[in-house]
Amino acid sequence: MTVYLAVAALLYLGSQALQMGTGAARLAGVRSKRVATGLTLFNLFATSSRMLNLIYAPLMGALIDISRHLGDVAGFERDLRIIIAAATLGSILGGALTPTFAVLLQRGINSFERSGSLVGSIARLARPATFAGAVAELRIPRASMLRYSPARLPKAFLFWNVIVMAFWVAGPLSAFYAGVIDAKVTGTALLLSGLITGVATITLTLVVDPTAAVITDQAALGMRPESDIKAMLLYLVAGAVAGTLLAQLVLWPAAHLIVFVARFLVNHGLQHG
């Protein structure tokens, strides 16, 4: 069980780090004046993050079954909090690597334009010379990167980014937790994560993504300085870190809300069965 937890936590850390790297695609798109191509690479990061989840999900399923078999609800909650802590570390790591991601993605945009093939551009990374060049582009985070001010950024946008991350991280994990709290409604509980992640999805779609897109486009058109993009990325990462910390508080009430709804659905179905 400890091995499963360690692997799941590392995968979650990696997934969260990649998710933070998506912001670097916006910066690379602005620098190269290829915002649409930058968004294609943005989707590449997001897809890579989801691919890690394909491995992570079965491990979580095994942890759920083991915890149910042992009746160890408290131990499973502890495991989930370790995974959320891994998400916090992943946010920090992804934020620290954002300058490196941005440089590499800018090179990737240029390579993609020359070859016309995204797969071919990715395949070039496997070449020793290309990989060595990529390693040489590593940018060590400096304190000066924290100098950017959020004064020109919408404050509501930054606030809601924290909420999005908190509910996005806590949602699936709270459903897992609910499935262990009451084994009689595990199947229903596992499919109710949308009760929590729905808040994140709606807020991301209506507030966070559109605002980030407008700021990116304005920077690409010269209506905003590049420093605004850097400030946006800095505070989106800071908000993601804060959001994962807030997810620790959201986990317990979210899980019990899911248990309540799952019990209602199951009991209501039995009464009318």
Phi, psi and omega per residue, in radians:
M1 nan -0.651 3.122
T2 -1.104 -0.685 3.119
V3 -1.114 -0.790 3.119
Y4 -1.021 -0.763 -3.130
L5 -1.115 -0.772 -3.126
A6 -1.079 -0.784 -3.136
V7 -1.157 -0.762 3.126
A8 -1.060 -0.747 3.138
A9 -1.124 -0.733 3.123
L10 -1.132 -0.711 3.114
L11 -1.134 -0.707 3.123
Y12 -1.152 -0.675 3.080
L13 -1.059 -0.832 3.141
G14 -1.106 -0.720 3.121
S15 -1.073 -0.752 -3.137
Q16 -1.196 -0.663 3.104
A17 -1.092 -0.734 3.102
L18 -1.134 -0.665 3.119
Q19 -1.065 -0.666 3.086
M20 -1.180 -0.552 -3.131
G21 -1.165 -0.306 3.138
T22 -1.069 -0.539 3.119
G23 -1.127 -0.530 3.131
A24 -1.116 -0.516 3.113
A25 -1.131 -0.596 3.082
R26 -1.137 -0.786 -3.135
L27 -1.121 -0.731 3.114
A28 -1.110 -0.672 3.113
G29 -1.133 -0.683 3.121
V30 -1.177 -0.778 -3.111
R31 -1.117 -0.655 -3.101
S32 -1.593 -0.075 -3.065
K33 1.072 0.545 3.132
R34 -2.231 1.185 -3.042
V35 -1.118 -0.726 -3.114
A36 -1.113 -0.739 3.097
T37 -1.155 -0.662 3.082
G38 -1.046 -0.662 3.124
L39 -1.192 -0.539 3.053
T40 -1.093 -0.761 3.102
L41 -1.219 -0.543 3.026
F42 -0.976 -0.800 3.141
N43 -1.168 -0.515 3.096
L44 -1.109 -0.748 3.088
F45 -1.083 -0.807 -3.103
A46 -1.081 -0.716 3.134
T47 -1.153 -0.713 3.113
S48 -1.064 -0.683 3.108
S49 -1.091 -0.745 -3.128
R50 -1.187 -0.574 3.121
M51 -1.086 -0.664 3.081
L52 -1.101 -0.595 3.136
N53 -1.145 -0.446 3.112
L54 -1.138 -0.529 3.098
I55 -1.483 -0.659 -3.082
Y56 -1.159 -0.691 -3.047
A57 -1.055 -0.819 3.118
P58 -1.095 -0.598 3.107
L59 -1.120 -0.708 3.106
M60 -1.141 -0.650 3.084
G61 -1.059 -0.714 3.107
A62 -1.140 -0.730 3.114
L63 -1.090 -0.657 3.103
I64 -1.105 -0.842 -3.099
D65 -1.123 -0.698 3.131
I66 -1.136 -0.764 -3.124
S67 -1.151 -0.671 3.096
R68 -1.138 -0.708 -3.132
H69 -1.120 -0.673 -3.124
L70 -1.490 -0.241 -3.057
G71 1.156 0.540 -3.045
D72 -1.765 1.302 -3.130
V73 -1.170 -0.765 -3.116
A74 -1.111 -0.696 3.126
G75 -1.150 -0.652 3.130
F76 -1.195 -0.672 3.077
E77 -1.067 -0.715 3.109
R78 -1.066 -0.737 3.123
D79 -1.064 -0.746 -3.139
L80 -1.119 -0.651 3.128
R81 -1.207 -0.553 3.037
I82 -1.144 -0.705 3.127
I83 -1.156 -0.692 3.084
I84 -1.123 -0.686 3.081
A85 -1.076 -0.638 3.075
A86 -1.122 -0.620 3.078
A87 -1.130 -0.654 3.085
T88 -1.086 -0.813 3.110
L89 -1.101 -0.653 3.103
G90 -1.109 -0.672 3.098
S91 -1.110 -0.744 3.133
I92 -1.146 -0.781 -3.139
L93 -1.096 -0.810 3.139
G94 -1.083 -0.689 3.098
G95 -1.123 -0.720 3.140
A96 -1.147 -0.535 -3.118
L97 -1.567 -0.034 -3.096
T98 -0.974 -0.787 3.105
P99 -1.029 -0.687 3.113
T100 -1.176 -0.794 3.093
F101 -0.982 -0.744 -3.087
A102 -1.091 -0.756 3.129
V103 -1.133 -0.806 -3.135
L104 -1.114 -0.698 -3.140
L105 -1.201 -0.593 3.084
Q106 -1.110 -0.717 3.058
R107 -1.146 -0.646 3.122
G108 -1.133 -0.671 3.095
I109 -1.074 -0.778 3.134
N110 -1.115 -0.720 3.125
S111 -1.146 -0.714 3.131
F112 -1.091 -0.702 -3.141
E113 -1.172 -0.614 3.141
R114 -1.259 -0.738 -3.051
S115 -1.578 -0.485 -3.090
G116 1.305 0.148 -3.110
S117 -2.317 2.066 3.104
L118 -1.180 -0.687 3.121
V119 -1.076 -0.744 3.129
G120 -1.119 -0.675 3.130
S121 -1.132 -0.704 3.112
I122 -1.177 -0.682 -3.127
A123 -1.093 -0.528 3.140
R124 -1.111 -0.427 3.129
L125 -1.126 -0.387 -3.140
A126 -1.324 -0.267 3.119
R127 -1.231 2.371 -3.114
P128 -0.941 -0.754 -3.102
A129 -1.153 -0.724 -3.134
T130 -1.182 -0.732 -3.136
F131 -1.125 -0.714 3.119
A132 -1.103 -0.682 3.100
G133 -1.142 -0.626 3.120
A134 -1.161 -0.727 3.111
V135 -1.090 -0.635 -3.135
A136 -1.158 -0.356 -3.127
E137 -1.461 0.004 -3.111
L138 -1.004 2.211 -3.135
R139 -1.905 2.014 3.106
I140 -1.318 2.230 -3.124
P141 -1.006 2.444 3.121
R142 -2.137 2.676 3.140
A143 -1.040 -0.488 -3.113
S144 -1.125 -0.337 3.125
M145 -1.201 -0.253 -3.121
L146 -1.565 0.103 -3.022
R147 -1.391 -0.236 -3.044
Y148 -1.254 2.372 -3.068
S149 -1.675 2.520 3.087
P150 -1.513 0.179 -3.013
A151 -1.004 -0.592 -3.074
R152 -1.648 0.133 3.140
L153 -1.828 2.513 3.098
P154 -1.095 2.202 -3.065
K155 -1.193 -0.636 3.125
A156 -1.089 -0.650 3.114
F157 -1.038 -0.774 -3.138
L158 -1.208 -0.688 3.126
F159 -1.113 -0.832 -3.078
W160 -1.209 -0.424 3.052
N161 -1.093 -0.655 3.092
V162 -1.103 -0.791 -3.139
I163 -1.107 -0.750 3.118
V164 -0.988 -0.868 -3.084
M165 -1.140 -0.704 -3.130
A166 -1.050 -0.831 -3.084
F167 -1.337 -0.526 3.134
W168 -1.171 -0.729 3.137
V169 -1.306 -0.788 -3.053
A170 -1.262 -0.500 -3.030
G171 -0.954 -1.121 -3.129
P172 -1.078 -0.679 -3.108
L173 -1.174 -0.632 3.114
S174 -1.181 -0.567 3.067
A175 -1.175 -0.706 3.065
F176 -1.063 -0.784 -3.127
Y177 -1.062 -0.763 -3.140
A178 -1.077 -0.638 3.138
G179 -1.149 -0.431 3.096
V180 -1.543 -0.579 3.135
I181 -1.044 -0.758 3.140
D182 -2.324 1.747 -3.083
A183 -1.115 -0.324 -3.116
K184 -1.268 -0.326 -3.093
V185 -2.175 0.428 -3.062
T186 -0.988 -0.852 -3.111
G187 -1.025 -0.780 3.137
T188 -1.168 -0.750 -3.100
A189 -1.077 -0.726 -3.099
L190 -1.106 -0.425 -3.129
L191 -1.677 0.126 -3.112
L192 -1.865 0.265 3.127
S193 -1.078 -0.412 3.127
G194 -1.082 -0.390 3.059
L195 -1.018 -0.587 -3.097
I196 -1.701 -0.864 -3.107
T197 -1.194 -0.349 3.100
G198 -1.036 -0.645 3.092
V199 -1.048 -0.776 -3.130
A200 -1.163 -0.755 -3.087
T201 -1.095 -0.818 -3.128
I202 -1.120 -0.788 -3.119
T203 -1.168 -0.698 3.107
L204 -1.083 -0.752 -3.079
T205 -1.254 -0.678 -3.038
L206 -1.583 -0.463 -3.008
V207 -2.114 -1.030 -2.941
V208 -1.234 -0.963 -3.088
D209 -1.080 -0.820 3.136
P210 -1.060 -0.707 -3.139
T211 -1.155 -0.753 3.100
A212 -1.082 -0.668 3.133
A213 -1.144 -0.741 3.140
V214 -1.112 -0.788 3.129
I215 -1.073 -0.717 3.127
T216 -1.108 -0.822 3.140
D217 -1.100 -0.727 3.141
Q218 -1.113 -0.661 3.099
A219 -1.182 -0.685 3.138
A220 -1.150 -0.561 -3.132
L221 -1.522 -0.015 3.130
G222 1.448 0.147 3.124
M223 -1.400 -0.299 3.068
R224 -2.309 2.648 3.049
P225 -1.297 2.733 3.110
E226 -1.043 -0.465 -3.137
S227 -1.070 -0.466 3.105
D228 -1.181 -0.654 3.083
I229 -1.134 -0.753 3.138
K230 -1.118 -0.693 3.090
A231 -1.125 -0.729 3.140
M232 -1.070 -0.791 -3.131
L233 -1.129 -0.727 3.138
L234 -1.036 -0.814 -3.063
Y235 -1.431 -0.369 2.978
L236 -1.200 -0.684 3.084
V237 -1.156 -0.796 3.110
A238 -1.033 -0.706 3.113
G239 -1.159 -0.625 3.110
A240 -1.147 -0.724 3.099
V241 -1.092 -0.805 3.115
A242 -1.093 -0.657 -3.138
G243 -1.137 -0.705 3.118
T244 -1.180 -0.581 3.056
L245 -1.176 -0.699 3.093
L246 -1.142 -0.533 3.123
A247 -1.049 -0.509 3.075
Q248 -1.058 -0.627 3.128
L249 -1.379 -0.546 -3.089
V250 -1.318 -0.509 -2.986
L251 -0.918 -0.944 -3.034
W252 -1.134 -0.923 -3.140
P253 -1.135 -0.588 3.125
A254 -1.135 -0.729 3.134
A255 -1.104 -0.731 -3.125
H256 -1.268 -0.514 3.018
L257 -1.123 -0.749 3.125
I258 -1.128 -0.710 3.096
V259 -1.055 -0.776 -3.132
F260 -1.044 -0.835 -3.120
V261 -1.169 -0.715 -3.131
A262 -1.109 -0.756 3.113
R263 -1.095 -0.709 3.132
F264 -1.078 -0.802 -3.110
L265 -1.128 -0.760 -3.117
V266 -1.198 -0.820 -3.127
N267 -1.140 -0.692 3.120
H268 -1.105 -0.681 3.133
G269 -1.174 -0.652 3.134
L270 -1.175 -0.644 -3.122
Q271 -1.170 -0.496 -3.101
H272 -1.887 0.163 -3.124
G273 -1.310 nan nan
